[in-house]
């Protein structure tokens, strides 16, 4: 059975886990709508690269 020979210090443990973290989403300002949106995604108002590609949806349209 594998048993550690020495106690793992806090520094060793934390340096090993240093790359495990949340990624920051790539948010960009959309000049067309005046809002922030994720890169390579359609804005909530239906715009992509300055053109309207989809109709704006709201919660009242779905009911």
C-alpha positions as CSV (number, residue, x, y, z in Angstrom):
1,X,0.0,0.0,0.0
2,X,1.4,3.4,-1.0
3,X,2.0,5.6,2.1
4,X,3.6,9.1,1.9
5,X,7.1,9.0,3.5
6,X,6.9,12.7,4.6
7,X,4.2,15.2,5.4
8,X,3.2,17.4,2.4
9,X,3.8,21.0,3.4
10,X,1.2,23.8,2.7
11,X,3.6,25.4,0.2
12,X,4.1,22.2,-1.8
13,X,0.3,21.5,-1.8
14,X,-0.6,25.0,-2.8
15,X,2.0,25.3,-5.6
16,X,0.7,22.0,-7.0
17,X,-2.8,23.3,-7.0
18,X,-1.9,26.8,-8.4
19,X,-3.3,26.1,-11.9
20,X,-6.7,25.0,-10.6
21,X,-8.9,28.1,-10.7
22,X,-11.9,29.7,-12.4
23,X,-11.3,31.2,-15.8
24,X,-12.3,34.8,-16.4
25,X,-14.8,35.1,-19.2
26,X,-13.7,37.2,-22.2
27,X,-16.2,40.0,-22.0
28,X,-16.0,42.8,-24.7
29,X,-17.9,46.1,-25.1
30,X,-20.4,46.0,-28.0
31,X,-20.6,49.5,-29.5
32,X,-23.8,48.6,-31.4
33,X,-25.9,47.8,-28.4
34,X,-23.9,49.6,-25.7
35,X,-23.6,46.4,-23.6
36,X,-20.9,43.9,-22.6
37,X,-21.1,40.5,-24.2
38,X,-19.1,37.3,-24.4
39,X,-16.7,37.0,-27.3
40,X,-18.0,35.2,-30.4
41,X,-21.5,35.2,-29.1
42,X,-24.7,36.9,-30.2
43,X,-25.6,39.8,-27.9
44,X,-28.9,39.6,-25.9
45,X,-30.4,42.1,-28.4
46,X,-29.6,39.8,-31.4
47,X,-26.5,41.6,-32.8
48,X,-23.3,40.0,-34.0
49,X,-20.4,41.9,-35.6
50,X,-22.6,45.0,-35.9
51,X,-25.5,43.3,-37.7
52,X,-28.8,42.0,-36.4
53,X,-28.8,38.3,-36.9
54,X,-31.6,37.2,-34.6
55,X,-34.8,38.8,-33.2
56,X,-34.6,40.0,-29.7
57,X,-36.5,37.6,-27.4
58,X,-38.2,38.4,-24.1
59,X,-39.9,36.3,-21.5
60,X,-43.4,37.5,-22.6
61,X,-42.8,36.1,-26.1
62,X,-42.2,32.6,-24.9
63,X,-45.6,32.3,-23.1
